[in-house]
């Protein structure tokens, strides 16, 4: 695992039909990830998004 990947611990994920998912972005700080998530929810209100802590 790269050093850069280890620094980015918060991940925004979009849930898709049939148990699929897409990683939207990875962030160093929770507040950055939460802000991005709020914008996505405003732009795509029908989308399902998750904010998770990803230690890997």
N, CA, C and O atoms as a GROMACS GRO file, in nm:
protein
  224
    1UNK      N    1   0.084  -0.117   0.000
    1UNK     CA    2   0.000   0.000   0.000
    1UNK      C    3   0.089   0.125   0.000
    1UNK      O    4   0.189   0.131   0.072
    2UNK      N    5   0.052   0.222  -0.081
    2UNK     CA    6   0.134   0.342  -0.092
    2UNK      C    7   0.117   0.432   0.031
    2UNK      O    8   0.017   0.425   0.102
    3UNK      N    9   0.216   0.515   0.052
    3UNK     CA   10   0.213   0.608   0.165
    3UNK      C   11   0.095   0.703   0.153
    3UNK      O   12   0.026   0.731   0.251
    4UNK      N   13   0.072   0.753   0.033
    4UNK     CA   14  -0.039   0.847   0.009
    4UNK      C   15  -0.173   0.782   0.042
    4UNK      O   16  -0.260   0.847   0.101
    5UNK      N   17  -0.190   0.657   0.006
    5UNK     CA   18  -0.315   0.585   0.032
    5UNK      C   19  -0.338   0.569   0.182
    5UNK      O   20  -0.453   0.576   0.228
    6UNK      N   21  -0.232   0.548   0.259
    6UNK     CA   22  -0.244   0.532   0.404
    6UNK      C   23  -0.286   0.661   0.474
    6UNK      O   24  -0.347   0.657   0.580
    7UNK      N   25  -0.254   0.776   0.414
    7UNK     CA   26  -0.290   0.904   0.473
    7UNK      C   27  -0.438   0.936   0.454
    7UNK      O   28  -0.496   1.007   0.536
    8UNK      N   29  -0.498   0.885   0.351
    8UNK     CA   30  -0.636   0.917   0.318
    8UNK      C   31  -0.728   0.812   0.379
    8UNK      O   32  -0.749   0.705   0.322
    9UNK      N   33  -0.783   0.844   0.495
    9UNK     CA   34  -0.856   0.744   0.572
    9UNK      C   35  -1.008   0.754   0.561
    9UNK      O   36  -1.076   0.657   0.592
   10UNK      N   37  -1.062   0.867   0.518
   10UNK     CA   38  -1.207   0.882   0.505
   10UNK      C   39  -1.246   0.866   0.360
   10UNK      O   40  -1.188   0.930   0.272
   11UNK      N   41  -1.346   0.782   0.334
   11UNK     CA   42  -1.385   0.749   0.198
   11UNK      C   43  -1.534   0.775   0.178
   11UNK      O   44  -1.617   0.736   0.260
   12UNK      N   45  -1.567   0.843   0.067
   12UNK     CA   46  -1.706   0.863   0.028
   12UNK      C   47  -1.738   0.761  -0.080
   12UNK      O   48  -1.666   0.749  -0.180
   13UNK      N   49  -1.846   0.686  -0.059
   13UNK     CA   50  -1.885   0.578  -0.149
   13UNK      C   51  -2.026   0.601  -0.198
   13UNK      O   52  -2.113   0.643  -0.121
   14UNK      N   53  -2.049   0.575  -0.326
   14UNK     CA   54  -2.185   0.577  -0.380
   14UNK      C   55  -2.233   0.432  -0.396
   14UNK      O   56  -2.165   0.350  -0.457
   15UNK      N   57  -2.349   0.405  -0.340
   15UNK     CA   58  -2.408   0.271  -0.350
   15UNK      C   59  -2.490   0.262  -0.478
   15UNK      O   60  -2.569   0.352  -0.508
   16UNK      N   61  -2.472   0.153  -0.550
   16UNK     CA   62  -2.543   0.130  -0.676
   16UNK      C   63  -2.629   0.005  -0.663
   16UNK      O   64  -2.614  -0.072  -0.567
   17UNK      N   65  -2.719  -0.017  -0.759
   17UNK     CA   66  -2.802  -0.138  -0.755
   17UNK      C   67  -2.716  -0.265  -0.762
   17UNK      O   68  -2.602  -0.263  -0.806
   18UNK      N   69  -2.775  -0.374  -0.716
   18UNK     CA   70  -2.713  -0.507  -0.718
   18UNK      C   71  -2.583  -0.513  -0.638
   18UNK      O   72  -2.485  -0.573  -0.682
   19UNK      N   73  -2.584  -0.449  -0.522
   19UNK     CA   74  -2.471  -0.455  -0.428
   19UNK      C   75  -2.340  -0.403  -0.486
   19UNK      O   76  -2.232  -0.444  -0.441
   20UNK      N   77  -2.346  -0.314  -0.582
   20UNK     CA   78  -2.225  -0.253  -0.637
   20UNK      C   79  -2.199  -0.121  -0.566
   20UNK      O   80  -2.290  -0.062  -0.507
   21UNK      N   81  -2.074  -0.076  -0.572
   21UNK     CA   82  -2.038   0.052  -0.511
   21UNK      C   83  -1.926   0.117  -0.591
   21UNK      O   84  -1.849   0.050  -0.660
   22UNK      N   85  -1.919   0.248  -0.580
   22UNK     CA   86  -1.816   0.326  -0.648
   22UNK      C   87  -1.752   0.418  -0.545
   22UNK      O   88  -1.823   0.489  -0.473
   23UNK      N   89  -1.620   0.418  -0.538
   23UNK     CA   90  -1.550   0.510  -0.450
   23UNK      C   91  -1.544   0.646  -0.517
   23UNK      O   92  -1.488   0.660  -0.626
   24UNK      N   93  -1.602   0.745  -0.452
   24UNK     CA   94  -1.607   0.880  -0.507
   24UNK      C   95  -1.479   0.956  -0.473
   24UNK      O   96  -1.423   1.025  -0.558
   25UNK      N   97  -1.434   0.944  -0.348
   25UNK     CA   98  -1.314   1.016  -0.309
   25UNK      C   99  -1.262   0.971  -0.174
   25UNK      O  100  -1.334   0.913  -0.094
   26UNK      N  101  -1.135   0.999  -0.151
   26UNK     CA  102  -1.071   0.970  -0.024
   26UNK      C  103  -1.015   1.100   0.033
   26UNK      O  104  -0.960   1.183  -0.041
   27UNK      N  105  -1.028   1.117   0.163
   27UNK     CA  106  -0.993   1.244   0.226
   27UNK      C  107  -0.912   1.221   0.352
   27UNK      O  108  -0.924   1.118   0.418
   28UNK      N  109  -0.829   1.319   0.384
   28UNK     CA  110  -0.746   1.312   0.505
   28UNK      C  111  -0.825   1.347   0.630
   28UNK      O  112  -0.800   1.292   0.737
   29UNK      N  113  -0.919   1.437   0.617
   29UNK     CA  114  -0.994   1.487   0.732
   29UNK      C  115  -1.142   1.456   0.718
   29UNK      O  116  -1.199   1.460   0.609
   30UNK      N  117  -1.202   1.424   0.831
   30UNK     CA  118  -1.345   1.392   0.834
   30UNK      C  119  -1.428   1.510   0.782
   30UNK      O  120  -1.523   1.490   0.706
   31UNK      N  121  -1.394   1.630   0.823
   31UNK     CA  122  -1.473   1.747   0.783
   31UNK      C  123  -1.469   1.769   0.632
   31UNK      O  124  -1.569   1.811   0.573
   32UNK      N  125  -1.356   1.742   0.569
   32UNK     CA  126  -1.348   1.753   0.423
   32UNK      C  127  -1.439   1.651   0.355
   32UNK      O  128  -1.510   1.683   0.260
   33UNK      N  129  -1.436   1.529   0.404
   33UNK     CA  130  -1.519   1.423   0.347
   33UNK      C  131  -1.667   1.453   0.368
   33UNK      O  132  -1.748   1.432   0.278
   34UNK      N  133  -1.702   1.502   0.486
   34UNK     CA  134  -1.841   1.533   0.515
   34UNK      C  135  -1.892   1.648   0.428
   34UNK      O  136  -2.006   1.645   0.382
   35UNK      N  137  -1.808   1.748   0.406
   35UNK     CA  138  -1.846   1.859   0.319
   35UNK      C  139  -1.869   1.812   0.176
   35UNK      O  140  -1.964   1.854   0.111
   36UNK      N  141  -1.782   1.726   0.128
   36UNK     CA  142  -1.797   1.672  -0.008
   36UNK      C  143  -1.926   1.589  -0.017
   36UNK      O  144  -1.997   1.594  -0.118
   37UNK      N  145  -1.954   1.513   0.087
   37UNK     CA  146  -2.074   1.431   0.091
   37UNK      C  147  -2.200   1.517   0.088
   37UNK      O  148  -2.296   1.483   0.019
   38UNK      N  149  -2.201   1.627   0.160
   38UNK     CA  150  -2.316   1.717   0.160
   38UNK      C  151  -2.341   1.776   0.022
   38UNK      O  152  -2.456   1.789  -0.021
   39UNK      N  153  -2.235   1.812  -0.047
   39UNK     CA  154  -2.249   1.866  -0.183
   39UNK      C  155  -2.304   1.760  -0.277
   39UNK      O  156  -2.393   1.788  -0.358
   40UNK      N  157  -2.252   1.638  -0.267
   40UNK     CA  158  -2.302   1.530  -0.352
   40UNK      C  159  -2.450   1.504  -0.329
   40UNK      O  160  -2.525   1.482  -0.423
   41UNK      N  161  -2.492   1.507  -0.203
   41UNK     CA  162  -2.633   1.483  -0.172
   41UNK      C  163  -2.722   1.594  -0.225
   41UNK      O  164  -2.838   1.569  -0.258
   42UNK      N  165  -2.671   1.716  -0.235
   42UNK     CA  166  -2.750   1.826  -0.294
   42UNK      C  167  -2.756   1.814  -0.446
   42UNK      O  168  -2.860   1.839  -0.507
   43UNK      N  169  -2.644   1.774  -0.507
   43UNK     CA  170  -2.639   1.764  -0.653
   43UNK      C  171  -2.710   1.641  -0.706
   43UNK      O  172  -2.770   1.645  -0.814
   44UNK      N  173  -2.704   1.531  -0.631
   44UNK     CA  174  -2.764   1.404  -0.674
   44UNK      C  175  -2.854   1.354  -0.560
   44UNK      O  176  -2.815   1.263  -0.487
   45UNK      N  177  -2.972   1.414  -0.543
   45UNK     CA  178  -3.056   1.377  -0.428
   45UNK      C  179  -3.106   1.232  -0.431
   45UNK      O  180  -3.136   1.176  -0.326
   46UNK      N  181  -3.116   1.172  -0.549
   46UNK     CA  182  -3.164   1.034  -0.558
   46UNK      C  183  -3.053   0.932  -0.532
   46UNK      O  184  -3.081   0.812  -0.520
   47UNK      N  185  -2.929   0.976  -0.523
   47UNK     CA  186  -2.816   0.886  -0.500
   47UNK      C  187  -2.804   0.846  -0.354
   47UNK      O  188  -2.843   0.921  -0.264
   48UNK      N  189  -2.749   0.727  -0.331
   48UNK     CA  190  -2.722   0.680  -0.195
   48UNK      C  191  -2.571   0.686  -0.172
   48UNK      O  192  -2.494   0.624  -0.246
   49UNK      N  193  -2.530   0.758  -0.070
   49UNK     CA  194  -2.389   0.778  -0.041
   49UNK      C  195  -2.358   0.737   0.102
   49UNK      O  196  -2.443   0.747   0.191
   50UNK      N  197  -2.235   0.692   0.123
   50UNK     CA  198  -2.187   0.658   0.257
   50UNK      C  199  -2.053   0.726   0.282
   50UNK      O  200  -1.975   0.750   0.190
   51UNK      N  201  -2.030   0.757   0.407
   51UNK     CA  202  -1.901   0.809   0.451
   51UNK      C  203  -1.846   0.708   0.549
   51UNK      O  204  -1.906   0.682   0.654
   52UNK      N  205  -1.732   0.649   0.516
   52UNK     CA  206  -1.676   0.544   0.600
   52UNK      C  207  -1.531   0.575   0.637
   52UNK      O  208  -1.461   0.646   0.566
   53UNK      N  209  -1.489   0.520   0.749
   53UNK     CA  210  -1.348   0.522   0.788
   53UNK      C  211  -1.283   0.399   0.728
   53UNK      O  212  -1.328   0.287   0.750
   54UNK      N  213  -1.178   0.421   0.651
   54UNK     CA  214  -1.111   0.312   0.580
   54UNK      C  215  -0.966   0.306   0.624
   54UNK      O  216  -0.882   0.378   0.570
   55UNK      N  217  -0.933   0.221   0.721
   55UNK     CA  218  -0.797   0.217   0.772
   55UNK      C  219  -0.696   0.152   0.677
   55UNK      O  220  -0.575   0.162   0.700
   56UNK      N  221  -0.740   0.089   0.572
   56UNK     CA  222  -0.649   0.024   0.478
   56UNK      C  223  -0.615   0.120   0.370
   56UNK      O  224  -0.539   0.086   0.279
   0.00000   0.00000   0.00000
